[in-house]
Amino acid sequence: MLLTLMHNSSERNVIGKTISSLFSTNAIIKNDTSIIRPTFILQYNEDYLSDVNYVYCAQTRRYYFLNNITVLTGQRIELECEVDVLQSFASEILSQKAIISKQENNGNLYYNDGSFVTDVRDFYTIKTFSNGFEQNGQYILITAGA
């Protein structure tokens, strides 16, 4: 199984990470492991080990975060990995078409989609006129709102 050991300098939740390839090598996959959290065993080479934090497996066509490195006997190392779904399926994710009905920032606050929580209370203020009403007519202003 061909592995490309890399260094990732981007955040975990980014599509299109900044990745630099360090070394490619053959590895075997440990028995009783999954494609989501595989464990790879390969020959130990301390020249590239210190900068490695990201792995690409050509056979599974997936990118993996490197969670743990264990040194084994016989100059071998064990890499415990976890799939990076965003990078592994970046082209499929970016090719999706969607209608975004609401977003957290810069949304239309005047569009009520049923998710707004409001507090409605009646508030009355009664003002008395010191001179009362005149016989020729008065205007009374009533306002509603905040």
C-alpha positions in Angstrom: 0.0 0.0 0.0 1.5 3.3 -1.0 1.4 6.1 1.6 2.4 9.7 1.1 3.5 11.3 4.4 2.9 15.0 4.5 2.8 18.1 6.7 -0.5 20.0 7.0 -0.4 23.6 8.1 -4.1 24.3 7.9 -6.9 23.9 10.4 -8.9 20.7 10.5 -12.1 22.2 9.3 -10.8 23.6 6.0 -11.4 22.4 2.5 -8.3 22.9 0.3 -5.6 22.5 3.0 -2.1 23.8 2.7 -0.2 20.5 2.4 3.5 19.8 1.7 4.5 16.3 0.6 7.5 14.9 2.6 8.0 11.3 1.6 6.3 8.4 -0.1 6.7 4.8 1.1 5.2 1.4 1.1 3.2 0.3 4.1 0.9 -2.5 5.3 -2.4 -2.0 7.0 -2.8 -3.5 10.4 -5.2 -6.4 10.8 -8.6 -5.7 12.2 -8.6 -2.0 11.4 -11.1 0.2 9.6 -10.9 2.6 6.6 -12.1 5.4 8.8 -9.4 4.9 11.5 -6.7 2.8 10.0 -3.4 1.8 11.5 -0.5 1.6 9.0 2.8 -0.2 9.7 5.9 1.0 7.8 9.7 1.1 8.0 11.1 3.6 10.5 13.0 6.6 9.0 13.7 9.4 11.5 14.6 11.9 8.8 11.0 12.6 8.0 9.1 11.5 11.1 9.3 14.8 13.1 7.3 16.9 10.6 4.7 14.3 9.6 1.1 15.1 10.7 -0.9 14.1 7.6 -1.1 11.0 5.4 -2.5 10.2 1.9 -3.3 6.6 1.0 -3.5 6.0 -2.7 -5.4 2.7 -2.4 -8.2 4.1 -0.3 -8.0 7.6 -2.1 -8.4 9.2 1.3 -6.5 11.8 3.3 -5.8 11.1 7.0 -4.9 13.0 10.1 -2.1 11.4 12.0 -3.2 10.9 15.6 -0.4 8.7 17.1 3.0 7.2 16.2 4.2 4.1 18.0 7.7 2.8 17.5 7.8 -1.0 17.1 10.6 -3.6 17.0 12.5 -4.3 13.8 12.8 -0.5 12.9 9.1 -0.2 12.2 6.5 2.4 13.2 2.8 2.2 13.6 0.7 5.2 12.4 -2.8 5.6 13.9 -4.8 7.7 11.6 -8.3 9.2 11.2 -9.9 10.1 7.9 -10.1 13.8 6.8 -13.6 13.7 5.2 -13.4 17.3 4.0 -10.2 16.9 2.1 -10.9 13.3 0.9 -14.2 14.3 -0.7 -13.4 18.0 -1.4 -14.4 17.9 -5.1 -17.7 16.2 -4.4 -18.5 18.7 -1.6 -17.6 21.7 -3.7 -19.6 20.5 -6.7 -22.8 20.3 -4.7 -25.5 22.8 -5.4 -27.6 24.0 -2.5 -30.2 26.6 -1.6 -29.2 28.2 1.7 -32.3 29.3 3.4 -30.6 30.8 6.4 -27.1 31.5 7.6 -25.6 32.6 10.9 -24.1 35.9 9.8 -25.4 38.5 7.4 -28.8 36.9 7.1 -32.1 38.7 6.4 -33.3 39.4 9.9 -36.7 40.5 8.5 -37.5 37.1 7.0 -39.4 35.0 9.5 -38.7 31.4 8.7 -40.2 30.1 12.0 -36.8 29.9 13.8 -37.0 33.3 15.5 -37.9 33.3 19.2 -39.9 36.3 20.2 -41.4 37.6 23.4 -44.7 39.3 23.0 -46.1 41.3 25.9 -48.8 43.9 25.9 -47.6 47.2 27.4 -50.1 50.0 28.0 -49.4 53.5 29.3 -52.4 55.7 30.0 -51.8 59.4 30.1 -54.4 61.8 31.4 -54.9 65.2 30.0 -54.7 67.9 32.5 -57.3 70.0 30.8 -59.5 67.2 29.3 -60.7 67.3 25.8 -61.9 70.3 24.0 -65.2 70.4 22.1 -63.7 71.3 18.7 -61.8 68.0 18.4 -58.5 66.4 19.4 -56.1 64.0 17.9 -55.0 60.9 19.8 -51.8 59.1 18.7 -51.5 55.4 19.3 -48.2 53.7 18.5 -47.3 50.1 18.3 -43.9 48.4 18.2 -40.7 48.5 20.0 
